[in-house]
């Protein structure tokens, strides 16, 4: 799908303004960050950078795009000619996919000529928000499922074909074992998974015969869906009958069963007994039917017997969002970047000004993440000791020693040239696992999670306070002038 015009109109109209005022070469710095974690959680896992790279690398406006923009009668011919020759020439820094991230941290930083930086806004946010949402949900689900593999079954619940394919990819990055989406598997080298639906059993008058016909057609993929009629009195006995009378005599494997309805805890425990007593202790039990973090935890607590999970609704049709935003934080004057601040009546919408970097501290002994600090780009972070100070309640401080400190963002584009190699899906999946293991369990728990420290360096905190005071002074001065007038 073309993404060039997948943008909000105001990005192009603002570009016309910059163009008319001779600011084509003047640079600006924008940050992509988010304000709250999704799913009432305490962390997010970054995703979507691979798609961001593909978008920026190939971004150009073809004749069809220019003709459409011309038909709107909003843009000058000179500006349209500029767009016809558009190519991204700036720098981009970003946190790698699979990294655990937190609110207000700069995740993607764009330093580029103003028009270029502005035009990227909508698509960058779309790709980051969706990729991070799915990756985060998958990581949360894998965290609670332990070592039980989860299969992505959500294509039919997705909000469009493209969304379904991307959701399958990010689910696997987040830890899922494979997907039912064949196109996603083909495109991204994932493992395609799936056996049968209830309609196959309904197609035949006899459930036993349905299983037998399926087994003869798919002898190496026999995991039977057993809840079409009666799981314990019909489905499982018929699956065992086919295993006894066709699979085993022909040296074929009875892979197991899937239960998609009913009391999954009770049915799975009874199913395990029946399979074991029939001589199939290695036959696996897969559970599905609208599972999420809470129901998986509940099943485990109830002693449910299952080896894998099929999950659809709660990965591809998620009723939540990563509310990433794209905000100007610095502009170029005399070849230097000067900080800018957005002030709002809502404290959460008041941004951190300036060109920034973000660092993470890890305990040398345990490997756990101790906290993050957002600093101005020119700062050096002490490698021996550092004090994290809450930007809101400065009396809350945490003095750190015996740590390793890592800069989270990597350079992705340098003067418009791609300088970063996107890791494979399996490498990103491994990174998610490593990142999740670096968080204290108290931070990952679903109920009342412990807060993770994300603080501002003292120079950045001082700059923010000064700019807020200056803004307040300017407002008072403006109001006084209004009274005089």
Secondary structure, 3 states (H helix, E strand, C coil): CCCCCCCCHHHHHHHHHHHHCCCCCCEEEEEEEECCCHHHCCCEECCCHHHHHHHHHHCCCCHHHHHHHHHCCCCCHHHHHHHHCCCCCCEEEEECCCCEECCCCCCEEEEEEHHHHHHCHHHHHHHHHHHHHHHHHHHHHHHHHCCCEEEECCHHHCCCHHHHHHHHHHHHHCCCCEECCHHHHHHHCCCECCCCCHHHHHHCCCHHHHHHHHHHHCCCCCEEECCCCCHHHHHHHHHHHHHHHHHHHHCCCCCEEEECCCCHHHHHHHHHHHHHHCCCCCCEEEECCCCCHHHHHHHHHCCCCCCEEEECHHHHCCCCCCCEEEEEEEEEECCEEEECCCCCCCHHHCCCCCCEEEEEEEECCCCCEEEEEEEECCCCCCCCEEEEECCCCCCCEEEEECEEEEECEEEEEECCEECCCCCCHHHHHHHHHHHHHCCCHHHHCCCCCCCCCEEECHHHHHHHHHHHHHHHHHHHHHHHHHHHC
